[in-house]
Every structure is written in structure tokens, then in C-alpha cells.
């Protein structure tokens, strides 16, 4: 083999080796880029797939918390409502009620009975006071039905209610009249009466005697 032929053969082999090396390098780069790209895409795909799932889970958790808060709020509201309910107002205790009777100038032949709540709680006076004038009285003084109020009289501590008492007929038409020197007062809710001092120690009572229902003012009590 001559020198020229040898050099040509060597040159061809060198070029071929270089081409193979370039091809191999390109293949390696392509494979590496595909792996990296696949990893990135897979990561993005996983991220895209997990994001909605995470969001849904978070929304479900928030919804459960809101439902629990709403239930707790409802429970607290029910407790507050139950706690705010007031106890029913009871009848006035006759032993804690202060009674007094006074004469009035107008109308004539009238007395004014006053009852003051001496207890520390609200109470009610139902109906009208039962009156027994004199020890020999056979029945309670009749009530004037026209005086019935629209509602029961409620008394806060220290407040008063009133009842008007007609002692005798102003025109003298009453019968069976006599002077009495004692008065017992009964109230609804109590079986025992309380003695009330009469103004001047005695009062003339006849068949025209009447008592009104309990009223919130003295003026209302003396209307009849």
C-alpha cells in the first residue's frame, strides 16, 4: 500500500468515526431531553390532577366546619331563648301586701282600698277583694260587675292597686244599715284574710254596699 492510499483510508475512517460520535451525542441529548421533559410533564400533570382533588377536599372540610358552626349557633340561640323565658307571675302574697283604707270626699259614701306589693318580686291581684264588714257579716260584700278591667292587675315591687268601696246608698234607699268597726280583706290565692283598720274606727254599711274589681289607679277605682 502506498502512502497516498493509506492517508485516504485513514481520513475516511476519521470522518466516519466523527459522524458516529456526533450521532451518538445527538441521540444521548435527545434521550436526556425526553426524560427531563417527560418528568416535567408528568409533574405538571400530577400537579394538575392533584390540585382539584385538594381543592375539593378543602371545600368539603370548610363546608363541614360551617355546618358545625351553624348547629352550635342554633343550640346557643335555643339555650338563650329558654333562659330568657320569665317565670309566671304569681298571686300577691297577702302577708307581704300592705293594705289601707281611706275616706274620700267624692263620690259620697265611698272608701278607697289600697294594696301595695311589699314583696321583692312582681305579683298579680286577680279579680276583686273579698270584704267582710263586721264580725256578724253573713256574706262578702257584692262586686260591681261593671267595674271589671280588661286585664289582670300586675304589680311590681312597691306598686299599688286600688278598689273602690260603696258603703251605703247615697239617697238613703239602702236597707239593713248599721255601723261596723272591723274589716277583713281576702285576696285571690289566699284562704286567710287580713284585718284592715277602718278610718275613724267605724263605718256605716247597708244593703247598697259594693266593691269594685282591682284597678291600676285610684281614679278608676272611684269611677263607680
KAHUWO-V368720 format. One record per backbone hydrogen bond with DSSP energy under -1.0 kcal/mol. CO is the residue of the C=O (numbers start at 1). NH is the residue of the N-H. E is the energy in kcal/mol with one decimal. If there is no record, write none. Layout:
co = (CO & CO)
nh = (NH & NH)
e = (E & E)
This chain:
co = (2 & 3 & 4 & 5 & 6 & 7 & 8 & 9 & 10 & 11 & 12 & 13 & 14 & 15 & 16 & 17 & 18 & 19 & 20 & 21 & 22 & 23 & 24 & 25 & 26 & 27 & 28 & 29 & 30 & 31 & 32 & 33 & 34 & 35 & 36 & 37 & 38 & 39 & 40 & 41 & 42 & 43 & 44 & 45 & 46 & 47 & 50 & 51 & 52 & 53 & 54 & 55 & 56 & 57 & 58 & 59 & 60 & 61 & 62 & 63 & 64 & 65 & 66 & 67 & 68 & 69 & 70 & 71 & 72 & 73 & 74 & 75 & 76 & 77 & 78 & 79 & 80 & 90 & 93 & 96 & 98 & 100 & 102 & 109 & 110 & 111 & 112 & 113 & 114 & 115 & 116 & 117 & 123 & 124 & 125 & 127 & 130 & 131 & 132 & 134 & 142 & 144 & 145 & 153 & 155 & 156 & 159 & 161 & 162 & 163 & 164 & 165 & 166 & 167 & 169 & 175 & 178 & 180 & 182 & 183 & 184 & 185 & 186 & 187 & 194 & 198 & 203 & 205 & 206 & 210 & 211 & 215 & 217 & 218 & 220)
nh = (6 & 7 & 8 & 9 & 10 & 11 & 12 & 13 & 14 & 15 & 16 & 17 & 18 & 19 & 20 & 21 & 22 & 23 & 24 & 25 & 26 & 27 & 28 & 29 & 30 & 31 & 32 & 33 & 34 & 35 & 36 & 37 & 38 & 39 & 40 & 41 & 42 & 43 & 44 & 45 & 46 & 47 & 48 & 49 & 50 & 51 & 54 & 55 & 56 & 57 & 58 & 59 & 60 & 61 & 62 & 63 & 64 & 65 & 66 & 67 & 68 & 69 & 70 & 71 & 72 & 73 & 74 & 75 & 76 & 77 & 78 & 79 & 80 & 81 & 82 & 83 & 84 & 124 & 96 & 118 & 116 & 114 & 112 & 167 & 104 & 165 & 102 & 163 & 100 & 161 & 98 & 158 & 155 & 92 & 153 & 214 & 186 & 141 & 184 & 137 & 211 & 147 & 148 & 125 & 123 & 159 & 117 & 115 & 215 & 113 & 212 & 111 & 210 & 206 & 172 & 207 & 205 & 203 & 134 & 196 & 132 & 194 & 130 & 190 & 185 & 201 & 180 & 178 & 209 & 166 & 144 & 162 & 221 & 222 & 223)
e = (-1.8 & -2.2 & -2.1 & -2.3 & -2.3 & -2.4 & -2.5 & -2.1 & -2.3 & -2.4 & -2.5 & -2.7 & -2.3 & -2.5 & -2.4 & -2.4 & -2.5 & -2.6 & -2.7 & -2.4 & -2.5 & -2.4 & -2.4 & -2.4 & -2.4 & -2.7 & -2.6 & -2.9 & -2.5 & -2.1 & -2.4 & -3.0 & -2.7 & -2.4 & -2.7 & -3.0 & -2.8 & -2.7 & -2.8 & -3.2 & -3.1 & -2.6 & -3.2 & -2.5 & -2.6 & -2.0 & -2.9 & -2.6 & -2.8 & -2.3 & -2.4 & -2.6 & -2.6 & -2.1 & -2.5 & -2.5 & -2.1 & -2.1 & -2.6 & -2.2 & -2.2 & -2.7 & -2.5 & -2.2 & -2.7 & -2.5 & -2.2 & -2.3 & -2.5 & -2.2 & -2.2 & -2.2 & -2.6 & -2.5 & -2.5 & -2.7 & -1.6 & -1.9 & -1.8 & -2.1 & -2.6 & -2.9 & -2.7 & -2.6 & -1.3 & -2.8 & -1.8 & -2.1 & -1.8 & -2.5 & -2.5 & -2.6 & -3.5 & -2.3 & -1.1 & -2.3 & -2.9 & -2.0 & -1.8 & -1.2 & -1.7 & -1.8 & -1.5 & -2.4 & -2.4 & -2.4 & -2.7 & -2.7 & -3.0 & -2.9 & -2.0 & -2.4 & -1.7 & -1.8 & -1.1 & -2.0 & -2.8 & -2.2 & -2.1 & -2.6 & -2.1 & -2.0 & -2.4 & -1.6 & -2.6 & -2.0 & -2.6 & -2.2 & -1.8 & -2.4 & -2.6 & -2.6 & -1.7 & -1.5 & -1.4)
